[in-house]
Amino acid sequence: MKDRIIKHLKKTNKELSAEEIEQKAEKIIKDYDEKNKGRDAIREKEHQESFQKSVSSDFYQHLFASMDEEE
């Protein structure tokens, strides 16, 4: 993501030095992360719940398959 931002900044701000572009890119990323912190927390929680469901489902499938083999 940072590379794409730097590329865009170089393209649109030809008068900026490499150091200024780097600083500006880091500020953009920091602001973006700060602004979307709540959304990211919600997504992380949803992904964790989905992962747990998947693991539980796989476990039960394996358990029932093992039980069927034993019979």
LINJOBEL-V486440 format. One record per residue. N is the residue number from 0. RES is the residue in one small letter. PHI is phi as a letter, one per 40 degrees, with the letter a starting at -180 (999 if undefined). BURIAL is I if it has 24 or more other ideal C-beta (glycine too) atoms within 12 Angstrom, else O. D_LAST is the distance of its C-alpha to the last C-alpha in whole Angstrom. Layout:
# LINJOBEL-V486440
n:N res:RES phi:PHI burial:BURIAL d_last:D_LAST
n:N res:RES phi:PHI burial:BURIAL d_last:D_LAST
This chain:
# LINJOBEL-V486440
n:0 res:m phi:999 burial:O d_last:54
n:1 res:k phi:c burial:O d_last:57
n:2 res:d phi:c burial:O d_last:58
n:3 res:r phi:c burial:O d_last:58
n:4 res:i phi:c burial:I d_last:60
n:5 res:i phi:c burial:I d_last:63
n:6 res:k phi:d burial:O d_last:63
n:7 res:h phi:c burial:O d_last:64
n:8 res:l phi:c burial:I d_last:66
n:9 res:k phi:c burial:O d_last:68
n:10 res:k phi:c burial:O d_last:69
n:11 res:t phi:c burial:O d_last:70
n:12 res:n phi:b burial:O d_last:72
n:13 res:k phi:c burial:O d_last:74
n:14 res:e phi:c burial:O d_last:76
n:15 res:l phi:c burial:O d_last:74
n:16 res:s phi:c burial:O d_last:73
n:17 res:a phi:c burial:O d_last:70
n:18 res:e phi:c burial:O d_last:70
n:19 res:e phi:c burial:O d_last:70
n:20 res:i phi:c burial:I d_last:68
n:21 res:e phi:c burial:O d_last:65
n:22 res:q phi:c burial:O d_last:66
n:23 res:k phi:c burial:O d_last:66
n:24 res:a phi:c burial:I d_last:63
n:25 res:e phi:c burial:O d_last:61
n:26 res:k phi:c burial:O d_last:63
n:27 res:i phi:c burial:O d_last:61
n:28 res:i phi:c burial:O d_last:58
n:29 res:k phi:c burial:O d_last:58
n:30 res:d phi:c burial:O d_last:60
n:31 res:y phi:c burial:O d_last:57
n:32 res:d phi:c burial:O d_last:54
n:33 res:e phi:c burial:O d_last:56
n:34 res:k phi:c burial:O d_last:56
n:35 res:n phi:b burial:O d_last:53
n:36 res:k phi:d burial:O d_last:51
n:37 res:g phi:c burial:O d_last:50
n:38 res:r phi:c burial:O d_last:48
n:39 res:d phi:c burial:O d_last:47
n:40 res:a phi:c burial:O d_last:45
n:41 res:i phi:c burial:O d_last:44
n:42 res:r phi:c burial:O d_last:42
n:43 res:e phi:c burial:O d_last:41
n:44 res:k phi:c burial:O d_last:39
n:45 res:e phi:c burial:O d_last:38
n:46 res:h phi:c burial:O d_last:36
n:47 res:q phi:c burial:O d_last:35
n:48 res:e phi:c burial:O d_last:33
n:49 res:s phi:c burial:O d_last:32
n:50 res:f phi:c burial:O d_last:31
n:51 res:q phi:c burial:O d_last:29
n:52 res:k phi:c burial:O d_last:27
n:53 res:s phi:c burial:O d_last:26
n:54 res:v phi:c burial:O d_last:25
n:55 res:s phi:c burial:O d_last:23
n:56 res:s phi:c burial:O d_last:21
n:57 res:d phi:c burial:O d_last:20
n:58 res:f phi:c burial:O d_last:19
n:59 res:y phi:c burial:O d_last:17
n:60 res:q phi:c burial:O d_last:16
n:61 res:h phi:c burial:O d_last:15
n:62 res:l phi:c burial:O d_last:13
n:63 res:f phi:c burial:O d_last:11
n:64 res:a phi:c burial:O d_last:10
n:65 res:s phi:c burial:O d_last:9
n:66 res:m phi:c burial:O d_last:7
n:67 res:d phi:c burial:O d_last:5
n:68 res:e phi:c burial:O d_last:6
n:69 res:e phi:c burial:O d_last:4
n:70 res:e phi:c burial:O d_last:0
